[in-house]
Amino acid sequence: MSESSAEAVAEAATAAVASATGAGWRRATGVAGTAIGVLAAGAAAGVALERMTVGRGMRRRARLALDSAGPYGTLRGTPGKAYADDGTELYYEVDDVEPEGGPAPRRRRLFGRKAPAPVTVVFSHGYCLNQDSWHFQRAALRGVVRTVHWDQRSHGRSGRGGGTPVTIDQLGRDLKAVIDAAAPEGKIVLVGHSMGGMTVMALAAHYPDLIRDRVVATALVGTSPGRLGEVNFGLPVAGVNAVRRVLPGVLKALGQQAALVEKGRRVTADLFAGVIKRYSFASRDVDPAVERFAERMIEATPIDVVAEFYPAFTEHDKTEALACFTGMPVLVLAGVQDLVTPSEHSEAIADLLPDAELVLVPDAGHLVMLEHPEVVTDRLADLLTRAGAVPAGATVMGYGSTSSAAGPG
């Protein structure tokens, strides 16, 4: 597709979105969705074509079967709520370390003083996902270390934002509110994927004292310090230029008619399933239930939230904040075939933190923690050991697998 034809398709979609009403709106929504899909899918056209050869009813029955049988995203902890500085309710869950056969112990007093608070590992998820995206790592670390999993604003079970444009800086302040509520004492390990990694960087930019005084290790997974506006998403120059030019306007228009767009999304679900697979995974043998799990998380993100967050990424630049992580154990991990936050961005982080461990996972895409959970969990367990968050002799089991024979992990 040439640049001029790509722009024509996208501009037609924008115009249709702006003018459509009633049945015409539904038709225009499909056009807009298809335009974005064509531009974004790139080499995924083959995936979409393959899906077209299978009956829609059969695909629907397959999705329902995977939804009922898939064990992923079913882990739950003790719920809690934090409140952002603008009043947005932020939902989190805590997995405490419990002794065998009993509830989480109260902190004992030693010589009239409280015993040290346990180390807490705080997981932050990415754009259009939720806390369940860490399913395998959460399963593996249960009973080994205290963990906190939270839903970013407007995602998962957290409340919608206050109506102001979302910024990565705001997400950093949100993370501070969650830490204050869920881990007010003790040492902390920060783990962030994609937007969650950017959230961790924003926390460092705003609260360097917190990083210095309480954070003992950090893991940055499939994320970026900035310059996301230069990412080409694996598209040819013509396609990516068109996307950059018109996609913000298309998303804004779609976000203004969210209820009708959601109906249109169901109509184009098969096309977007192929796009999601293309931009989430790189290997061919991912468990279909894991693929469907990723689809469900992304599908659950309303279109107006997608539009509301999108501009924040081109403005994101937290390169200077990375200096706050100097002198502590840091894991920087990415999939070699990540098309969303390319591995070169992780290499740039590692260049600024020369003592960090850089792990580039072959045959892995953006959702590396779901695609190759055993690698991510292994390196995370090593990081926790080096930071003293878990005893050197502790055994982290149940990494899980994305092979078709896998259980929940």
PyMOL commands that set and color helices and strands:
alter all, ss='L'
color gray80, all
select helices_A, chain A and resi 3-19+22-52+56-69+131-141+168-182+195-206+208-214+228-230+237-255+258-267+269-280+288-299+303-315+320-325+343-352+368-371+373-386
alter helices_A, ss='H'
color red, helices_A
select strands_A, chain A and resi 78-83+89-95+109-110+113-114+120-124+146-150+188-193+215-221+330-335+357-361
alter strands_A, ss='S'
color yellow, strands_A
deselect
rebuild
show_as cartoon
